[in-house]
């Protein structure tokens, strides 16, 4: 059966529609497995990969892509390609619209640009198959670096990555934050060559730079074999995390970044991998405490940077509170299972990750967690909806929609 007629009247970025004035020209993503869209596929030594079943079972094409999820992850919900199409259509650039989506779809889109039905937006996204910001390593592996264009954005996120360089010690290989920023420096150089110095700065000043990182640093600290815990206090840990992140954000600012979408660490102590360590299946309170302490530091450092760096603006998202809402009031959000992972093996499906030999649930929309660490597509979509359009209760000092619309 074809899509309902009204679904042809939509151009969207999965969870939200920006007006032409609100559009960000590019999205650059930095982070860990929560937003990895395939970078780790290109790391030969990495033990942290999701390029095998049952990952991707609900992704368009139903194939694993390197996302640690049953379907789309948070990065997909900031789909910038759709935003580019929307800008084109809002400007009534019919010929360019045709080149992007074909004459039939372009005509339908141009007839009506204001539809807002969520299910229709989801279906039309899958129908068109627009990608998210592509993984950086996939681009440089396929193209000569001098020919690769990053004008529309790119993702540097890597499963297992942390704010600290040593976070991936056990996992053998990932792209820690400093490495991701180093790769961005190369991208910045390419954009200057492509757009000119002034053009690149104008372009980047309007773009969104999203950061989703820090969970692995905390989970590594609370781990039973943690070397960091033996020589670092809890306060020293969060102080060092914040200080390291601040230095990397300053580097980004000096390389043209102005609009930062900063995602706080969620209630990581409530993921299945942490619950299974308690006989009562309750959350790991130490991990949650550290998440909250770090988030306080993150909010403070962002306020400091706002004062120090001219033209810098940001949106902080309180992931912790929103995720805890899903866990404590699941029925209000359409969930039934908040403790066990959908895919895995053993207690709470959390003894082993979502490997090909694992079992997986058929009712994935009922679960908050896909595997021992990561949310399902259904949970991720709610998180991002609040990130983009959340009230002051969850976003500070503005949400991402407002950030994109803010003067550069």
N, C-alpha and C positions, 0 to 999 in steps of 0.2 A: 504494500500500500504506500502511496506517495505521502509526502508531508502535507499537513493541512494547509490550505491556501494562505491563511494568515502567517504561517511560518516563512513564507517567501517574502514577507514584507519586513524582514529583520536584517540588520547588520549589527553585530554585537561583539562584545569581548567576554563572552560566556556569562558573566554575572552582572554586567553593567553596560550601559551605552553612554558614551561620552558625546557631548556636542562638539562641533568643530573647534570651538574656542577652548575646550577642555582637553583636547587631544595631546598626548605626549608622543613625540615622533619616534621614540625608541625605548626599549626596556632592557636594562642590564641587570642580570641576576647573579648574586653571590650567595653561596651557602653550602648546605650539606645535603644528605639524602632526601630531606623533605621536599627539596626543589630540584634535585638532580634529574635532568631530562636525557641523560645518556653519556655524560662525560666519562664515567667510570668504565663504560664499554671499551674505551680506548686505552685503558691502563692495564697492561698485560699482567702485572704482578698483583693487582688488587684482588683481595678476597671479598670486597664489598661490591657485589654486582647484582643486578636484577634483570639481566638479559636472558632469562629462562622462565618457563612456566612455573607457577600459575600467575606470575606478575603480568599485568596487561590484559587479563581476561575480559575486562570491560572497556578497554581502550579501543578506539576505532581500528578495525582490522583484527582485533582480538589477539594481538601478538605482543610479546614482551619487547619493550623498547629501552630498558634501562631505568625506567621509573619504578620506585619502590612503592608500588600501589596496584590495586586492581584495575584502575583506569587512569584518569587524569589526576595529576597532583596539583599543588598550589600554584606552581609556576605556569601551568597550562591555563589557569583561570585569569592570568594577566596577559592574555593572548594579544600581542601587539599587531600581528598581521591583520586581524579583523579591524583594529583601530585604524590602520592605514587605509583599508578599504572604506571604512566609514567616513573618513576625512574626504576621500575622493568623491564619495557619493553626496556628502553634504555640500560639496562645492559644485555638484551637478556636472562633474567631469565624466560624461557618459562614455567617451571613447576609452579612457583609462579603466573605467569600471568594467567595460566589456572585456578588456584584455586580462583583467584579474579574475572575473567570475563568469564570463560568457554573456552573450546578448540576452538570453532569456532571463537569467537571474538578475542581470543589471537592470532590465526593464522592471522586473518585479520590485527590486529594491528601491528604485527611483520613484515608484508609485507611492510608497509609504515608508517613511524612515523612523516612525515613532512607536512601533509596536514594542511591548515590554513583557509579554508573557514568557516566563522563565523556561517552561518546557519547550516552547517553540525555539527560543534562543539556543538551547542545548541541541535540539535536533538539526537546526540549520548549520551549527558549527560542525557537527559530525558529517553532515551532507557535503559541505564544502571542503572539509579536511584541512583547514588552515593550521599550520604548525605554530608552536610557541617559539620563544627565543631559542634558537638552535644551540646545541652544545658546542662550545668553543673547539674542543678537541676533534669533533667530527668535521668541522670546517677546515681546520688546518691540515687534517689528514687527507682530505679529498682534493683540496685546491692548493696551488702554489700560494704561499702566504701573501705575496704581493698582489694576487688577483682576488683574494677574499675580501668581500665588502661586509662591514659590520654596521652600516648606517642604521639599519632597523633594530639593532640590538643583538645581544648574544648572552648565553648563560655560561657561567664559569663554575656553577655549583657541582659539588662532588660528594658522593656518599662516603661517610667516614670522616669528612673534613671537620676541622675545628678552628677556633680562634688561635690556638697554639699550634706550632709546627709539629709537636710530637704526638698529637691526638691520634694519628693513624699508625702509631708504632706497632700495635698488635695486628692491625688490619693490613699492614704491609705497604699499602700505597693508596694515596688520595691526593687531592689538591687542597692543602690547608689555605687559610685565608690569605696569607702573605703571597703564596704562589698565585692565587686567583687575581690579586691586585697587580702582581707582576705581569700576568698575561693581559690584564686590562691596559697596562701601560703600553704594551705593544699595539693593542687595538687603537688606543688614542693616537699613537704615532701614525698609524695607517689612515685614520680619519682626518688628521691634519693634512696629510698628503693628498687625500681624496677631495676634501672640502675646502682646504685652505685653513689657516690658523683662525681667522675670524669666523668663518663658516662653521668650523668644527666646534668652536666655543659656543656659538649661538645654538647649534643643534644639541649639544650636550647639556646646556643650561636648561633646556626644556624637557630633557629626557628623565625617566625615572630610574633610580638605582636602588634595587631591592636587596636587602640583606636578611637572610634567614640562617643564623648560625649561632652556635654556643651549646647546643644540647649535648653534643659528643664530649665536650670538655667536662661537663658536669657528670655525665654518665661514666666517663672514664675515672673521675675522681672518686665516685662512690663505689666503684667496682671492687670486688674482693681482693684483687691482686694489684691495686693501684699503687704505683711508685710515688705519684704526686702527693697522695694523702700522707705518706710517711714523712714528707719534708715540708709540707705546705698546710697552713691552717685554712679553714673555710674562708675567713676574711681575706687572707692573702690570695686565695684562688680567685674570688670575684673581683678583687682590686686589680689583679694582674690581667684578668680577662678584659675588664673595662679599659685599662690603660693600653693594652695591645690593640684593641679594636679602635680606640680613639686615634692612635697613630696611623692606622691604615685608612681611616676615614679622612684624615688630613691629606694623605697622599692622593686619595680619590678627588678631593676638592682641588688640589693643585693640578690635577689632570682633567679639570673641566666639570666634574660632578657638582651639582647644586641642589638637586631634589632627591632626598633620601627617604625611602620607605623602609623603616626599621621594625622588624618583627621580633617581639620579645620571645623569650623561651617559654614554652608551654609547661604544663604540669607533667613533666617527664617521669616523675615518680609514680604516675598512674598508668603508664603503659604496661602491657602484659608482661614484658620482660622483667619489670621491677616488682609487679604484684606477685609473681610466682615465687619470689624469694621470701615472702611472708606466708606463714601457715594459714593466716586469716584472709589472704588474698587482698589485703588492704594496700594502699599506696605507700611507696617508699617516701617517708616524710623528710628524710635528709635531702633527697634529690629535689623534692618540691621546695624545701626551704632555700636551697642554694639557687634554684631558679628564680625565686622571688627576690632574693638578695641581689642577684646579678641584674635583674630587670630594674631594680631601684637605681643601681649604678648606671645602667644604660640610659635611663631617663635623665639623670643628672648630667651625664657627659654630653648628651644631645643638646641640652639647654646651654651648656658651656660653649659648645661648638657654634651654636646659633649666635652667640654673643661675639665669639672670636672671629668667625669667618663671614665676611661680607657677602650677602646674597644667598647664603645657605638656608635652606628650608627643609623641614622633615615632617614625617608622620610616624608616630610610634603606635604600634598595635599591641594591645594587651592580650596576647595569645593565651596566657595562663588562665585568665578569668573566663574567656569564651570557651576554651576546651573544658574547663571544670564545669561550666554550665551544661555542656553536652553530657558529661559523665554523671552529674548529680541530678539532672532533670531530663533524662533521655527521651521520655515520652513527648515532651514539649517540642522536640526536634525530630521526631520520627524514628528514634533508635530504641532497640530492645536489649542489646548486648553491649556492655561497657567495659567488662573485665577481660574477656577472652579475645584473642585474635581470631580473625576469620580464617587465615591460612597459617599453618604451622603444624607442629607435632608436640605431644606431651601435655603437661599441665597448662591449662589456659592457652593451648596451642603456642606456647612460648618457649619450649625447650630447644626448638630448632626453628630457623627462619623459614620463609616460604620457598622451599626447595621443590623440585619436580616430584619428589616422593611424598611431599606433605599432602595433607587433606585440606580442603577449603570449603567454606560454607556456601550454600546456594542463595542465602538471603543476605547478600552483601550490604544492601542498603540499611539493614537493621543493625549493623556493627559500626562502632566508632573506630575500631582498629582493624587494619588489614592484616598486619603481621605483628611480631612482638614489639615493634618500635613505631610504625608509621600508620597514619590515619587512612581510612578508606576514602575513596573519591567523594562519597556522600558527606563525610565529616570535613574533608578539605574544602569542599565547596562552601560550606557554612562559614568556615573560618575566613575564607577569602571574601565572602560577601560582607562580613563585618569589617575586614581590613579596608575594603573599598568604600563602603557606604556607612560604616559604623558611626554611632553617636559618640559624644564626648566621654561616655561611660567606658568606651573601649579604645578610642583613638585620641591621641594628643599630639600637638594642639589642633590637628585637623586629620581628616581621613584621606585616603589616597586620591579619591575623586577631587577633593578640594586642593590637594597638593598639585595634581596635574594642572588644575586651572589657575593656580597661583602665578603671579607675574614672575618671570625669570629674572 
